[in-house]
């Protein structure tokens, strides 16, 4: 028997973490309450707010992207101008 135990691989240890502050019943209740309030129009929906935030971030990202493209164009024009000046002074 000892021979078979020698070749047997040990089981993988598993990690199981119990959440201390998580209450699934409370989460479901709050979800239902938010959905009902949104249907009744008592408060603004968080879904619309998150969609608005997402849209704002996307717009700002587009602005940053367009400004970086403009910056690249300026650097390219400046490099061409400097190269032209170097060639001009090199010939004379």
PAVEXDO-702027 format. One record per residue: residue number from 1; residue in one letter; y negated, x negated, z negated of N, C-alpha, C, O, CB in turn. Coordinates in steps of 0.1 Angstrom, whole numbers, plus 5000, padded with zeros to 4 digits. Glycine has a CB too. Example, Ala and Ser with C-alpha at 12.3 -4.5 7.8 and 13.67 -1.06 7.14 Angstrom:
<pts>
PT   i aa  n.y  n.x  n.z ca.y ca.x ca.z  c.y  c.x  c.z  o.y  o.x  o.z cb.y cb.x cb.z
PT   1  a 5057 4868 4922 5045 4877 4922 5033 4868 4922 5033 4858 4915 5045 4887 4910
PT   2  s 5022 4872 4929 5011 4863 4929 5000 4871 4921 4989 4866 4920 5006 4859 4943
</pts>
This chain:
<pts>
PT   i aa  n.y  n.x  n.z ca.y ca.x ca.z  c.y  c.x  c.z  o.y  o.x  o.z cb.y cb.x cb.z
PT   1  x 5012 4992 5000 5000 5000 5000 4987 4991 5000 4977 4995 5006 5000 5009 4988
PT   2  x 4988 4980 4993 4976 4972 4993 4972 4967 5006 4960 4964 5009 4978 4960 4983
PT   3  x 4982 4965 5015 4979 4960 5028 4971 4970 5036 4962 4966 5044 4993 4957 5035
PT   4  x 4974 4983 5035 4967 4993 5042 4953 4995 5037 4943 4998 5045 4974 5006 5042
PT   5  x 4951 4993 5024 4937 4994 5018 4929 4982 5023 4916 4984 5024 4938 4994 5003
PT   6  x 4935 4971 5026 4927 4960 5030 4921 4962 5044 4910 4957 5047 4936 4947 5031
PT   7  x 4927 4969 5053 4922 4971 5066 4914 4984 5068 4908 4987 5078 4934 4972 5076
PT   8  x 4914 4992 5058 4906 5005 5058 4891 5002 5057 4887 4995 5047 4911 5014 5047
PT   9  x 4883 5007 5066 4869 5005 5065 4863 5015 5055 4867 5026 5054 4862 5007 5079
PT  10  x 4853 5011 5048 4846 5020 5038 4838 5030 5045 4833 5028 5057 4838 5012 5029
PT  11  x 4836 5042 5039 4828 5052 5044 4813 5049 5043 4809 5041 5034 4831 5066 5037
PT  12  x 4806 5054 5053 4791 5051 5053 4785 5059 5042 4787 5071 5040 4785 5054 5067
PT  13  x 4776 5052 5034 4769 5059 5024 4758 5067 5030 4751 5063 5039 4763 5049 5014
PT  14  x 4756 5079 5025 4747 5088 5031 4735 5090 5021 4737 5089 5009 4753 5102 5034
PT  15  x 4723 5092 5027 4711 5094 5019 4708 5109 5019 4707 5115 5029 4700 5085 5024
PT  16  x 4707 5114 5007 4703 5128 5006 4692 5129 4996 4693 5126 4984 4715 5137 5001
PT  17  x 4680 5134 5001 4668 5134 4992 4665 5149 4989 4662 5157 4999 4656 5127 4999
PT  18  x 4664 5153 4977 4660 5166 4973 4645 5166 4972 4640 5158 4965 4667 5171 4960
PT  19  x 4639 5175 4979 4624 5176 4978 4620 5182 4964 4626 5192 4960 4619 5185 4989
PT  20  x 4611 5176 4958 4607 5180 4944 4598 5193 4945 4599 5202 4938 4600 5169 4937
PT  21  x 4588 5192 4954 4578 5203 4955 4580 5213 4966 4571 5221 4968 4564 5196 4956
PT  22  x 4591 5212 4973 4593 5221 4985 4600 5233 4980 4611 5233 4974 4601 5214 4996
PT  23  x 4595 5245 4984 4601 5258 4980 4602 5266 4993 4592 5271 4998 4593 5265 4970
PT  24  x 4614 5267 4999 4615 5273 5012 4611 5288 5012 4606 5293 5021 4629 5272 5017
PT  25  x 4614 5295 5000 4610 5309 4999 4595 5310 4999 4590 5320 5006 4616 5315 4986
PT  26  x 4588 5301 4993 4574 5302 4992 4568 5299 5007 4558 5306 5011 4568 5292 4982
PT  27  x 4574 5290 5014 4569 5287 5027 4571 5299 5036 4562 5303 5044 4577 5275 5033
PT  28  x 4582 5306 5036 4585 5318 5044 4575 5329 5040 4570 5336 5049 4599 5322 5042
PT  29  x 4573 5331 5027 4563 5341 5022 4549 5338 5028 4542 5347 5032 4563 5342 5007
PT  30  x 4545 5326 5027 4531 5322 5032 4530 5324 5047 4520 5329 5052 4528 5308 5028
PT  31  x 4541 5321 5054 4541 5323 5068 4539 5338 5072 4532 5341 5081 4554 5317 5075
PT  32  x 4547 5346 5065 4546 5360 5067 4532 5366 5064 4527 5374 5072 4557 5368 5059
PT  33  x 4527 5361 5053 4513 5366 5049 4503 5362 5059 4494 5370 5063 4510 5360 5035
PT  34  x 4504 5349 5064 4494 5345 5075 4496 5353 5087 4486 5357 5093 4496 5330 5078
PT  35  x 4508 5356 5091 4511 5364 5103 4505 5378 5102 4499 5383 5111 4526 5364 5107
PT  36  x 4508 5384 5090 4503 5398 5088 4488 5398 5087 4482 5407 5093 4509 5403 5075
PT  37  x 4482 5389 5081 4467 5388 5080 4461 5386 5094 4451 5392 5097 4462 5377 5071
PT  38  x 4468 5378 5102 4463 5376 5116 4464 5389 5124 4455 5392 5132 4470 5365 5123
PT  39  x 4475 5396 5122 4477 5409 5129 4467 5419 5125 4462 5427 5133 4491 5414 5127
PT  40  x 4463 5419 5112 4454 5429 5107 4439 5425 5109 4430 5433 5108 4456 5431 5092
PT  41  x 4437 5412 5113 4424 5407 5116 4416 5404 5103 4404 5404 5103 4416 5417 5124
PT  42  x 4423 5402 5092 4417 5399 5079 4411 5385 5079 4401 5382 5072 4426 5401 5068
PT  43  x 4418 5375 5085 4413 5362 5086 4417 5355 5099 4425 5360 5106 4419 5353 5074
PT  44  x 4410 5344 5102 4412 5338 5115 4426 5331 5114 4431 5326 5104 4401 5327 5117
PT  45  x 4432 5331 5126 4445 5325 5127 4444 5310 5127 4435 5304 5134 4452 5330 5140
PT  46  x 4453 5303 5120 4453 5288 5120 4458 5283 5134 4454 5272 5138 4462 5283 5109
PT  47  x 4466 5291 5141 4471 5287 5154 4459 5285 5164 4459 5275 5171 4481 5297 5160
PT  48  x 4450 5294 5164 4438 5293 5172 4430 5281 5169 4425 5274 5177 4429 5306 5172
PT  49  x 4428 5279 5156 4421 5267 5151 4427 5254 5156 4420 5245 5160 4419 5268 5136
PT  50  x 4440 5253 5154 4447 5241 5158 4446 5239 5173 4445 5228 5178 4462 5241 5154
PT  51  x 4447 5250 5181 4445 5249 5196 4431 5244 5199 4429 5236 5208 4448 5262 5202
PT  52  x 4421 5249 5192 4407 5245 5194 4406 5230 5191 4399 5223 5199 4398 5253 5186
PT  53  x 4412 5226 5180 4411 5211 5177 4417 5203 5187 4412 5192 5191 4417 5209 5163
PT  54  x 4429 5207 5192 4436 5200 5202 4427 5199 5215 4427 5188 5221 4450 5206 5205
PT  55  x 4421 5210 5219 4412 5209 5230 4400 5200 5229 4397 5193 5238 4407 5223 5233
PT  56  x 4395 5200 5217 4383 5191 5214 4388 5176 5215 4381 5168 5221 4378 5193 5200
PT  57  x 4399 5173 5210 4404 5159 5211 4407 5155 5225 4405 5144 5229 4417 5158 5202
PT  58  x 4413 5165 5233 4416 5161 5247 4403 5159 5254 4402 5150 5263 4424 5173 5253
PT  59  x 4392 5167 5252 4380 5165 5259 4373 5152 5255 4368 5145 5263 4370 5176 5255
PT  60  x 4374 5148 5242 4368 5135 5238 4376 5124 5244 4370 5114 5248 4368 5134 5223
PT  61  x 4389 5125 5245 4397 5115 5251 4393 5113 5266 4393 5102 5271 4412 5118 5250
PT  62  x 4390 5124 5273 4386 5123 5287 4373 5116 5288 4371 5108 5297 4385 5137 5293
PT  63  x 4363 5119 5278 4350 5112 5278 4352 5097 5276 4345 5089 5282 4341 5119 5268
PT  64  x 4361 5094 5267 4363 5079 5264 4369 5073 5276 4365 5061 5280 4372 5078 5252
PT  65  x 4378 5080 5283 4384 5074 5295 4374 5072 5306 4374 5062 5312 4396 5083 5299
PT  66  x 4365 5082 5308 4355 5080 5318 4345 5070 5315 4340 5063 5324 4348 5094 5321
PT  67  x 4342 5068 5302 4332 5058 5298 4339 5044 5300 4332 5034 5303 4328 5060 5284
PT  68  x 4352 5043 5297 4358 5030 5299 4359 5026 5314 4358 5015 5318 4372 5030 5293
PT  69  x 4361 5036 5323 4361 5034 5337 4347 5029 5342 4346 5020 5350 4365 5047 5345
PT  70  x 4336 5035 5336 4323 5031 5340 4320 5017 5335 4314 5009 5342 4312 5041 5333
PT  71  x 4325 5014 5323 4324 5000 5318 4331 4990 5327 4325 4979 5329 4329 5000 5303
PT  72  x 4342 4994 5332 4350 4985 5341 4342 4982 5353 4342 4971 5359 4364 4990 5344
PT  73  x 4336 4993 5359 4328 4991 5371 4316 4982 5369 4313 4974 5377 4323 5005 5376
PT  74  x 4309 4984 5357 4298 4975 5354 4302 4961 5353 4295 4952 5358 4291 4980 5341
PT  75  x 4313 4958 5347 4318 4944 5345 4321 4939 5359 4318 4927 5361 4330 4944 5336
PT  76  x 4327 4946 5367 4331 4942 5381 4318 4939 5389 4317 4928 5396 4339 4952 5388
PT  77  x 4308 4947 5388 4295 4945 5395 4289 4932 5390 4283 4924 5398 4286 4957 5394
PT  78  x 4289 4931 5377 4283 4919 5370 4290 4906 5375 4284 4896 5378 4283 4920 5355
PT  79  x 4303 4907 5375 4311 4895 5380 4308 4891 5394 4307 4880 5397 4326 4898 5378
PT  80  x 4307 4901 5403 4304 4899 5417 4290 4893 5418 4288 4884 5426 4305 4912 5425
PT  81  x 4280 4898 5410 4266 4893 5410 4266 4878 5406 4259 4870 5412 4257 4901 5402
PT  82  x 4273 4875 5395 4274 4861 5390 4280 4852 5400 4276 4841 5403 4281 4860 5377
PT  83  x 4291 4857 5407 4298 4849 5417 4289 4846 5429 4288 4835 5434 4311 4856 5422
PT  84  x 4281 4857 5433 4271 4855 5444 4260 4845 5440 4257 4837 5448 4265 4869 5447
PT  85  x 4256 4845 5428 4245 4835 5423 4251 4821 5423 4245 4812 5428 4240 4839 5409
PT  86  x 4264 4820 5419 4270 4806 5419 4271 4801 5433 4268 4789 5436 4284 4807 5412
PT  87  x 4276 4810 5442 4277 4805 5456 4264 4802 5462 4263 4792 5469 4284 4817 5464
PT  88  x 4254 4810 5459 4240 4807 5464 4235 4794 5460 4230 4786 5468 4231 4819 5460
PT  89  x 4236 4791 5447 4231 4778 5441 4240 4767 5446 4235 4755 5446 4230 4779 5426
PT  90  x 4253 4769 5448 4262 4758 5452 4258 4754 5466 4259 4742 5469 4276 4763 5452
PT  91  x 4254 4763 5475 4250 4759 5489 4237 4751 5489 4236 4743 5498 4249 4772 5498
PT  92  x 4228 4754 5480 4215 4747 5481 4215 4735 5472 4205 4728 5471 4204 4756 5477
</pts>
